């Protein structure tokens, strides 16, 4: 199977067949995450919270384990589908890390020789500072 064929087949499966059969992937993975969270916390006395994205990613692991004992085309298509669902869930829930795009905001030089430069990410608004001591080191 060619990769474009795998993508097209997977699109048909996850955007039509499975959605009609099981409802929205967001709701089903939210439900799976809630059940797995309850199971893990009850069994192992932990306080974790799995997200819908975690559930979708862990379904890829489940499918990957299946490849260890026999490969079927469907297993790979399922992994492609869960990857697409994971990407959609992560981006819709702001779980993707920002690829910061820094813009210089200000530079402040103090009498002790320390210069502090402040930058702001134009995507997420995070502020970062970097200090430089430009006072000569006495030897
Ligand atoms: Zn950012």
Backbone and ligand atoms as CSV (ligand in chain L), in Angstrom:
chain,resi,resn,atom,element,x,y,z
A,1,UNK,N,N,0.850,-1.194,0.000
A,1,UNK,CA,C,0.000,0.000,0.000
A,1,UNK,C,C,0.886,1.245,0.000
A,2,UNK,N,N,0.620,2.160,-0.868
A,2,UNK,CA,C,1.346,3.424,-0.931
A,2,UNK,C,C,0.854,4.342,0.186
A,3,UNK,N,N,1.728,5.253,0.635
A,3,UNK,CA,C,1.358,6.110,1.766
A,3,UNK,C,C,0.160,7.012,1.456
A,4,UNK,N,N,0.050,7.486,0.210
A,4,UNK,CA,C,-1.116,8.324,-0.097
A,4,UNK,C,C,-2.403,7.506,-0.055
A,5,UNK,N,N,-2.286,6.238,-0.431
A,5,UNK,CA,C,-3.441,5.342,-0.364
A,5,UNK,C,C,-3.835,5.101,1.108
A,6,UNK,N,N,-2.811,4.920,1.957
A,6,UNK,CA,C,-3.079,4.722,3.388
A,6,UNK,C,C,-3.779,5.939,3.983
A,7,UNK,N,N,-3.318,7.115,3.590
A,7,UNK,CA,C,-3.938,8.341,4.117
A,7,UNK,C,C,-5.377,8.480,3.636
A,8,UNK,N,N,-5.608,8.200,2.365
A,8,UNK,CA,C,-6.974,8.320,1.831
A,8,UNK,C,C,-7.918,7.301,2.457
A,9,UNK,N,N,-7.422,6.063,2.601
A,9,UNK,CA,C,-8.253,5.023,3.219
A,9,UNK,C,C,-8.574,5.390,4.666
A,10,UNK,N,N,-7.544,5.876,5.375
A,10,UNK,CA,C,-7.746,6.232,6.778
A,10,UNK,C,C,-8.719,7.389,6.901
A,11,UNK,N,N,-8.623,8.349,6.019
A,11,UNK,CA,C,-9.554,9.486,6.050
A,11,UNK,C,C,-10.987,8.985,5.903
A,12,UNK,N,N,-11.195,8.078,4.979
A,12,UNK,CA,C,-12.540,7.522,4.789
A,12,UNK,C,C,-13.034,6.841,6.061
A,13,UNK,N,N,-12.114,6.089,6.685
A,13,UNK,CA,C,-12.506,5.328,7.876
A,13,UNK,C,C,-12.818,6.256,9.055
A,14,UNK,N,N,-11.895,7.170,9.375
A,14,UNK,CA,C,-12.089,7.943,10.617
A,14,UNK,C,C,-13.025,9.130,10.449
A,15,UNK,N,N,-13.164,9.638,9.238
A,15,UNK,CA,C,-14.034,10.801,9.049
A,15,UNK,C,C,-15.465,10.413,8.687
A,16,UNK,N,N,-15.690,9.162,8.350
A,16,UNK,CA,C,-17.040,8.738,7.970
A,16,UNK,C,C,-17.489,7.500,8.744
A,17,UNK,N,N,-16.853,6.368,8.424
A,17,UNK,CA,C,-17.327,5.095,8.972
A,17,UNK,C,C,-17.333,5.070,10.499
A,18,UNK,N,N,-16.163,5.363,11.117
A,18,UNK,CA,C,-16.065,5.263,12.581
A,18,UNK,C,C,-16.888,6.335,13.280
A,19,UNK,N,N,-16.919,7.522,12.698
A,19,UNK,CA,C,-17.689,8.598,13.322
A,19,UNK,C,C,-19.177,8.253,13.324
A,20,UNK,N,N,-19.643,7.648,12.236
A,20,UNK,CA,C,-21.041,7.226,12.180
A,20,UNK,C,C,-21.321,6.086,13.156
A,21,UNK,N,N,-20.296,5.237,13.349
A,21,UNK,CA,C,-20.459,4.052,14.194
A,21,UNK,C,C,-20.310,4.379,15.682
A,22,UNK,N,N,-19.324,5.230,16.037
A,22,UNK,CA,C,-18.981,5.450,17.446
A,22,UNK,C,C,-19.160,6.889,17.923
A,23,UNK,N,N,-19.593,7.780,17.068
A,23,UNK,CA,C,-19.742,9.176,17.475
A,23,UNK,C,C,-18.448,9.933,17.309
A,24,UNK,N,N,-18.392,11.127,17.870
A,24,UNK,CA,C,-17.213,11.962,17.657
A,24,UNK,C,C,-16.001,11.373,18.365
A,25,UNK,N,N,-14.827,11.449,17.729
A,25,UNK,CA,C,-13.621,10.942,18.384
A,25,UNK,C,C,-13.298,11.705,19.667
A,26,UNK,N,N,-13.656,12.984,19.716
A,26,UNK,CA,C,-13.379,13.755,20.939
A,26,UNK,C,C,-14.160,13.173,22.114
A,27,UNK,N,N,-15.435,12.875,21.882
A,27,UNK,CA,C,-16.237,12.339,22.982
A,27,UNK,C,C,-15.792,10.935,23.358
A,28,UNK,N,N,-15.527,10.098,22.370
A,28,UNK,CA,C,-15.160,8.719,22.709
A,28,UNK,C,C,-13.804,8.675,23.414
A,29,UNK,N,N,-12.849,9.514,22.995
A,29,UNK,CA,C,-11.545,9.501,23.668
A,29,UNK,C,C,-11.598,10.179,25.023
A,30,UNK,N,N,-12.488,11.137,25.196
A,30,UNK,CA,C,-12.710,11.717,26.521
A,30,UNK,C,C,-13.270,10.640,27.458
A,31,UNK,N,N,-14.195,9.838,26.958
A,31,UNK,CA,C,-14.769,8.755,27.761
A,31,UNK,C,C,-13.717,7.695,28.095
A,32,UNK,N,N,-12.920,7.319,27.082
A,32,UNK,CA,C,-11.857,6.325,27.309
A,32,UNK,C,C,-10.881,6.849,28.362
A,33,UNK,N,N,-10.482,8.112,28.244
A,33,UNK,CA,C,-9.539,8.702,29.201
A,33,UNK,C,C,-10.126,8.692,30.616
A,34,UNK,N,N,-11.390,9.005,30.739
A,34,UNK,CA,C,-12.025,9.027,32.072
A,34,UNK,C,C,-12.041,7.627,32.684
A,35,UNK,N,N,-12.360,6.631,31.869
A,35,UNK,CA,C,-12.401,5.256,32.386
A,35,UNK,C,C,-11.004,4.762,32.753
A,36,UNK,N,N,-10.019,5.027,31.896
A,36,UNK,CA,C,-8.654,4.601,32.197
A,36,UNK,C,C,-8.110,5.341,33.421
A,37,UNK,N,N,-8.437,6.614,33.547
A,37,UNK,CA,C,-8.004,7.384,34.713
A,37,UNK,C,C,-8.571,6.764,35.989
A,38,UNK,N,N,-9.844,6.462,35.973
A,38,UNK,CA,C,-10.479,5.854,37.143
A,38,UNK,C,C,-9.844,4.509,37.465
A,39,UNK,N,N,-9.624,3.702,36.438
A,39,UNK,CA,C,-9.013,2.383,36.635
A,39,UNK,C,C,-7.617,2.519,37.244
A,40,UNK,N,N,-6.773,3.352,36.631
A,40,UNK,CA,C,-5.388,3.485,37.091
A,40,UNK,C,C,-5.314,4.076,38.492
A,41,UNK,N,N,-6.117,5.090,38.750
A,41,UNK,CA,C,-6.080,5.711,40.072
A,41,UNK,C,C,-6.611,4.781,41.154
A,42,UNK,N,N,-7.609,3.994,40.826
A,42,UNK,CA,C,-8.157,3.050,41.801
A,42,UNK,C,C,-7.185,1.912,42.061
A,43,UNK,N,N,-6.639,1.372,40.993
A,43,UNK,CA,C,-5.756,0.224,41.151
A,43,UNK,C,C,-4.416,0.584,41.765
A,44,UNK,N,N,-3.836,1.710,41.328
A,44,UNK,CA,C,-2.475,2.044,41.757
A,44,UNK,C,C,-2.420,3.187,42.756
A,45,UNK,N,N,-3.579,3.610,43.240
A,45,UNK,CA,C,-3.650,4.682,44.254
A,45,UNK,C,C,-2.845,5.904,43.822
A,46,UNK,N,N,-3.095,6.337,42.607
A,46,UNK,CA,C,-2.412,7.502,42.047
A,46,UNK,C,C,-3.403,8.636,41.863
A,47,UNK,N,N,-2.895,9.761,41.485
A,47,UNK,CA,C,-3.755,10.909,41.190
A,47,UNK,C,C,-3.355,11.480,39.834
A,48,UNK,N,N,-3.587,10.702,38.821
A,48,UNK,CA,C,-3.275,11.160,37.474
A,48,UNK,C,C,-4.570,11.492,36.748
A,49,UNK,N,N,-4.439,12.276,35.722
A,49,UNK,CA,C,-5.594,12.573,34.876
A,49,UNK,C,C,-5.166,12.422,33.426
A,50,UNK,N,N,-5.693,11.410,32.777
A,50,UNK,CA,C,-5.412,11.226,31.360
A,50,UNK,C,C,-6.337,12.123,30.552
A,51,UNK,N,N,-5.810,12.655,29.480
A,51,UNK,CA,C,-6.624,13.488,28.590
A,51,UNK,C,C,-7.113,12.653,27.409
A,52,UNK,N,N,-8.011,13.230,26.660
A,52,UNK,CA,C,-8.476,12.567,25.440
A,52,UNK,C,C,-7.306,12.332,24.492
A,53,UNK,N,N,-6.382,13.274,24.448
A,53,UNK,CA,C,-5.191,13.111,23.613
A,53,UNK,C,C,-4.353,11.935,24.095
A,54,UNK,N,N,-4.192,11.822,25.431
A,54,UNK,CA,C,-3.462,10.664,25.969
A,54,UNK,C,C,-4.101,9.363,25.497
A,55,UNK,N,N,-5.418,9.307,25.576
A,55,UNK,CA,C,-6.127,8.087,25.184
A,55,UNK,C,C,-5.866,7.763,23.716
A,56,UNK,N,N,-5.922,8.767,22.853
A,56,UNK,CA,C,-5.689,8.528,21.428
A,56,UNK,C,C,-4.243,8.079,21.179
A,57,UNK,N,N,-3.288,8.709,21.868
A,57,UNK,CA,C,-1.888,8.311,21.718
A,57,UNK,C,C,-1.662,6.889,22.234
A,58,UNK,N,N,-2.308,6.567,23.337
A,58,UNK,CA,C,-2.139,5.225,23.900
A,58,UNK,C,C,-2.801,4.163,23.022
A,59,UNK,N,N,-3.800,4.554,22.259
A,59,UNK,CA,C,-4.387,3.617,21.296
A,59,UNK,C,C,-3.380,3.287,20.190
A,60,UNK,N,N,-2.508,4.260,19.866
A,60,UNK,CA,C,-1.433,3.969,18.903
A,60,UNK,C,C,-0.508,2.900,19.485
A,61,UNK,N,N,-0.197,3.024,20.795
A,61,UNK,CA,C,0.655,2.020,21.447
A,61,UNK,C,C,-0.014,0.640,21.418
A,62,UNK,N,N,-1.313,0.638,21.656
A,62,UNK,CA,C,-2.080,-0.606,21.604
A,62,UNK,C,C,-1.958,-1.242,20.215
A,63,UNK,N,N,-2.131,-0.432,19.200
A,63,UNK,CA,C,-2.034,-0.941,17.825
A,63,UNK,C,C,-0.607,-1.359,17.503
A,64,UNK,N,N,0.374,-0.617,18.044
A,64,UNK,CA,C,1.772,-0.960,17.817
A,64,UNK,C,C,2.077,-2.340,18.403
A,65,UNK,N,N,1.542,-2.591,19.586
A,65,UNK,CA,C,1.754,-3.905,20.210
A,65,UNK,C,C,1.196,-5.010,19.326
A,66,UNK,N,N,0.134,-4.724,18.647
A,66,UNK,CA,C,-0.440,-5.734,17.739
A,66,UNK,C,C,0.515,-6.078,16.604
A,67,UNK,N,N,1.330,-5.096,16.190
A,67,UNK,CA,C,2.258,-5.376,15.088
A,67,UNK,C,C,3.355,-6.353,15.508
A,68,UNK,N,N,3.566,-6.502,16.815
A,68,UNK,CA,C,4.619,-7.411,17.277
A,68,UNK,C,C,4.273,-8.872,16.992
A,69,UNK,N,N,2.993,-9.157,16.887
A,69,UNK,CA,C,2.564,-10.549,16.712
A,69,UNK,C,C,1.826,-10.791,15.410
A,70,UNK,N,N,1.991,-9.893,14.503
A,70,UNK,CA,C,1.334,-10.094,13.220
A,70,UNK,C,C,0.853,-8.764,12.679
A,71,UNK,N,N,1.204,-8.534,11.460
A,71,UNK,CA,C,0.835,-7.261,10.845
A,71,UNK,C,C,-0.358,-7.429,9.932
A,72,UNK,N,N,-1.308,-6.567,10.111
A,72,UNK,CA,C,-2.378,-6.478,9.120
A,72,UNK,C,C,-2.412,-5.025,8.664
A,73,UNK,N,N,-2.897,-4.856,7.473
A,73,UNK,CA,C,-3.009,-3.506,6.918
A,73,UNK,C,C,-3.857,-2.614,7.812
A,74,UNK,N,N,-4.915,-3.185,8.345
A,74,UNK,CA,C,-5.813,-2.402,9.193
A,74,UNK,C,C,-5.111,-1.834,10.421
A,75,UNK,N,N,-4.162,-2.590,10.970
A,75,UNK,CA,C,-3.448,-2.114,12.156
A,75,UNK,C,C,-2.706,-0.819,11.848
A,76,UNK,N,N,-2.071,-0.772,10.695
A,76,UNK,CA,C,-1.348,0.448,10.317
A,76,UNK,C,C,-2.307,1.592,10.029
A,77,UNK,N,N,-3.400,1.275,9.368
A,77,UNK,CA,C,-4.381,2.331,9.096
A,77,UNK,C,C,-4.958,2.873,10.398
A,78,UNK,N,N,-5.163,1.992,11.359
A,78,UNK,CA,C,-5.663,2.447,12.663
A,78,UNK,C,C,-4.668,3.390,13.331
A,79,UNK,N,N,-3.368,3.057,13.235
A,79,UNK,CA,C,-2.357,3.941,13.844
A,79,UNK,C,C,-2.360,5.307,13.166
A,80,UNK,N,N,-2.494,5.316,11.848
A,80,UNK,CA,C,-2.576,6.590,11.125
A,80,UNK,C,C,-3.788,7.380,11.615
A,81,UNK,N,N,-4.891,6.686,11.766
A,81,UNK,CA,C,-6.115,7.344,12.221
A,81,UNK,C,C,-5.988,7.903,13.626
A,82,UNK,N,N,-5.409,7.116,14.538
A,82,UNK,CA,C,-5.239,7.607,15.913
A,82,UNK,C,C,-4.247,8.771,15.963
A,83,UNK,N,N,-3.250,8.755,15.088
A,83,UNK,CA,C,-2.305,9.881,15.033
A,83,UNK,C,C,-3.028,11.152,14.594
A,84,UNK,N,N,-3.895,11.014,13.598
A,84,UNK,CA,C,-4.651,12.186,13.130
A,84,UNK,C,C,-5.595,12.694,14.219
A,85,UNK,N,N,-6.246,11.757,14.899
A,85,UNK,CA,C,-7.153,12.152,15.994
A,85,UNK,C,C,-6.363,12.806,17.121
A,86,UNK,N,N,-5.186,12.254,17.455
A,86,UNK,CA,C,-4.336,12.846,18.501
A,86,UNK,C,C,-3.961,14.273,18.143
A,87,UNK,N,N,-3.580,14.479,16.902
A,87,UNK,CA,C,-3.181,15.821,16.465
A,87,UNK,C,C,-4.349,16.794,16.580
A,88,UNK,N,N,-5.522,16.349,16.177
A,88,UNK,CA,C,-6.698,17.223,16.257
A,88,UNK,C,C,-7.049,17.545,17.705
A,89,UNK,N,N,-7.017,16.517,18.565
A,89,UNK,CA,C,-7.356,16.736,19.972
A,89,UNK,C,C,-6.333,17.650,20.640
A,90,UNK,N,N,-5.051,17.379,20.394
A,90,UNK,CA,C,-3.998,18.178,21.032
A,90,UNK,C,C,-4.083,19.641,20.606
A,91,UNK,N,N,-4.333,19.880,19.342
A,91,UNK,CA,C,-4.382,21.276,18.890
A,91,UNK,C,C,-5.665,21.960,19.354
A,92,UNK,N,N,-6.766,21.229,19.401
A,92,UNK,CA,C,-8.018,21.868,19.837
A,92,UNK,C,C,-8.018,22.140,21.329
A,93,UNK,N,N,-7.221,21.412,22.091
A,93,UNK,CA,C,-7.171,21.605,23.540
A,93,UNK,C,C,-5.901,22.337,23.973
A,94,UNK,N,N,-5.236,22.968,23.027
A,94,UNK,CA,C,-4.029,23.741,23.310
A,94,UNK,C,C,-2.979,22.932,24.069
A,95,UNK,N,N,-2.847,21.652,23.736
A,95,UNK,CA,C,-1.859,20.804,24.391
A,95,UNK,C,C,-0.531,20.774,23.637
A,96,UNK,N,N,-0.512,21.369,22.458
A,96,UNK,CA,C,0.733,21.377,21.693
A,96,UNK,C,C,1.646,22.469,22.233
A,97,UNK,N,N,2.921,22.160,22.409
A,97,UNK,CA,C,3.827,23.196,22.885
A,97,UNK,C,C,3.975,24.295,21.837
A,98,UNK,N,N,4.116,25.512,22.320
A,98,UNK,CA,C,4.293,26.652,21.424
A,98,UNK,C,C,5.688,26.596,20.798
A,99,UNK,N,N,5.753,26.823,19.524
A,99,UNK,CA,C,7.048,27.006,18.872
A,99,UNK,C,C,7.298,28.506,18.913
A,100,UNK,N,N,7.850,28.936,20.031
A,100,UNK,CA,C,7.960,30.365,20.319
A,100,UNK,C,C,8.540,31.170,19.157
A,101,UNK,N,N,7.961,32.313,18.983
A,101,UNK,CA,C,8.466,33.279,18.010
A,101,UNK,C,C,8.771,34.542,18.804
A,102,UNK,N,N,10.023,34.666,19.233
A,102,UNK,CA,C,10.411,35.731,20.156
A,102,UNK,C,C,10.565,37.071,19.448
A,103,UNK,N,N,10.104,38.087,20.143
A,103,UNK,CA,C,10.323,39.460,19.679
A,103,UNK,C,C,10.877,40.256,20.857
A,104,UNK,N,N,11.962,40.956,20.594
A,104,UNK,CA,C,12.601,41.746,21.640
A,104,UNK,C,C,11.659,42.850,22.125
A,105,UNK,N,N,11.541,42.984,23.454
A,105,UNK,CA,C,10.664,44.004,24.033
A,105,UNK,C,C,11.478,45.149,24.625
A,106,UNK,N,N,12.476,44.796,25.453
A,106,UNK,CA,C,13.248,45.866,26.085
A,106,UNK,C,C,14.623,45.363,26.508
A,107,UNK,N,N,15.505,46.313,26.710
A,107,UNK,CA,C,16.835,46.025,27.236
A,107,UNK,C,C,17.085,47.003,28.369
A,108,UNK,N,N,17.511,46.452,29.508
A,108,UNK,CA,C,17.789,47.310,30.664
A,108,UNK,C,C,19.206,47.021,31.159
A,109,UNK,N,N,19.993,48.101,31.275
A,109,UNK,CA,C,21.358,47.921,31.773
A,109,UNK,C,C,21.440,48.564,33.142
A,110,UNK,N,N,21.805,47.766,34.143
A,110,UNK,CA,C,21.891,48.263,35.514
A,110,UNK,C,C,23.318,48.709,35.812
A,111,UNK,N,N,23.472,49.562,36.835
A,111,UNK,CA,C,24.819,50.058,37.174
A,111,UNK,C,C,25.816,48.956,37.515
A,112,UNK,N,N,25.330,47.810,37.978
A,112,UNK,CA,C,26.272,46.737,38.341
A,112,UNK,C,C,26.804,45.985,37.116
A,113,UNK,N,N,26.432,46.440,35.913
A,113,UNK,CA,C,26.955,45.826,34.696
A,113,UNK,C,C,26.085,44.722,34.130
A,114,UNK,N,N,24.981,44.443,34.798
A,114,UNK,CA,C,24.097,43.385,34.306
A,114,UNK,C,C,23.093,43.976,33.322
A,115,UNK,N,N,23.063,43.408,32.149
A,115,UNK,CA,C,22.096,43.820,31.134
A,115,UNK,C,C,21.032,42.736,31.023
A,116,UNK,N,N,19.788,43.146,31.142
A,116,UNK,CA,C,18.674,42.205,31.037
A,116,UNK,C,C,17.873,42.533,29.787
A,117,UNK,N,N,17.733,41.522,28.947
A,117,UNK,CA,C,16.936,41.684,27.730
A,117,UNK,C,C,15.633,40.911,27.907
A,118,UNK,N,N,14.532,41.563,27.617
A,118,UNK,CA,C,13.223,40.938,27.742
A,118,UNK,C,C,12.624,40.737,26.361
A,119,UNK,N,N,12.101,39.523,26.155
A,119,UNK,CA,C,11.455,39.188,24.887
A,119,UNK,C,C,10.079,38.611,25.169
A,120,UNK,N,N,9.198,38.746,24.184
A,120,UNK,CA,C,7.845,38.215,24.315
A,120,UNK,C,C,7.547,37.342,23.100
A,121,UNK,N,N,6.924,36.187,23.373
A,121,UNK,CA,C,6.527,35.305,22.274
A,121,UNK,C,C,5.305,35.913,21.598
A,122,UNK,N,N,5.390,36.057,20.288
A,122,UNK,CA,C,4.288,36.670,19.538
A,122,UNK,C,C,3.125,35.696,19.343
A,123,UNK,N,N,3.341,34.422,19.660
A,123,UNK,CA,C,2.268,33.428,19.503
A,123,UNK,C,C,1.502,33.205,20.801
A,124,UNK,N,N,2.236,32.971,21.925
A,124,UNK,CA,C,1.555,32.607,23.168
A,124,UNK,C,C,1.628,33.692,24.234
A,125,UNK,N,N,2.459,34.707,24.022
A,125,UNK,CA,C,2.544,35.807,24.981
A,125,UNK,C,C,3.518,35.574,26.113
A,126,UNK,N,N,4.216,34.431,26.118
A,126,UNK,CA,C,5.184,34.148,27.177
A,126,UNK,C,C,6.290,35.198,27.163
A,127,UNK,N,N,6.710,35.598,28.374
A,127,UNK,CA,C,7.781,36.566,28.532
A,127,UNK,C,C,9.040,35.815,28.966
A,128,UNK,N,N,10.160,36.171,28.397
A,128,UNK,CA,C,11.430,35.550,28.770
A,128,UNK,C,C,12.476,36.641,28.927
A,129,UNK,N,N,13.355,36.429,29.893
A,129,UNK,CA,C,14.437,37.389,30.086
A,129,UNK,C,C,15.767,36.656,29.996
A,130,UNK,N,N,16.740,37.381,29.581
A,130,UNK,CA,C,18.090,36.847,29.492
A,130,UNK,C,C,19.023,37.917,30.025
A,131,UNK,N,N,19.896,37.531,30.931
A,131,UNK,CA,C,20.805,38.503,31.539
A,131,UNK,C,C,22.228,38.259,31.087
A,132,UNK,N,N,22.936,39.334,30.968
A,132,UNK,CA,C,24.333,39.276,30.554
A,132,UNK,C,C,25.113,40.236,31.458
A,133,UNK,N,N,26.168,39.704,32.056
A,133,UNK,CA,C,27.012,40.555,32.912
A,133,UNK,C,C,28.193,41.019,32.079
A,134,UNK,N,N,28.168,42.294,31.715
A,134,UNK,CA,C,29.234,42.787,30.851
A,134,UNK,C,C,30.311,43.548,31.623
A,135,UNK,N,N,30.266,43.428,32.966
A,135,UNK,CA,C,31.304,44.071,33.770
A,135,UNK,C,C,32.563,43.205,33.686
A,136,UNK,N,N,33.700,43.797,33.438
A,136,UNK,CA,C,34.930,42.994,33.335
A,136,UNK,C,C,35.177,42.203,34.618
A,137,UNK,N,N,35.610,40.992,34.437
A,137,UNK,CA,C,35.938,40.143,35.595
A,137,UNK,C,C,37.341,40.493,36.044
A,138,UNK,N,N,37.456,40.874,37.335
A,138,UNK,CA,C,38.765,41.245,37.872
A,138,UNK,C,C,39.539,39.978,38.217
A,139,UNK,N,N,40.798,39.961,37.818
A,139,UNK,CA,C,41.631,38.793,38.141
A,139,UNK,C,C,42.726,39.162,39.106
L,1,ZN,ZN,ZN,5.154,30.905,22.498
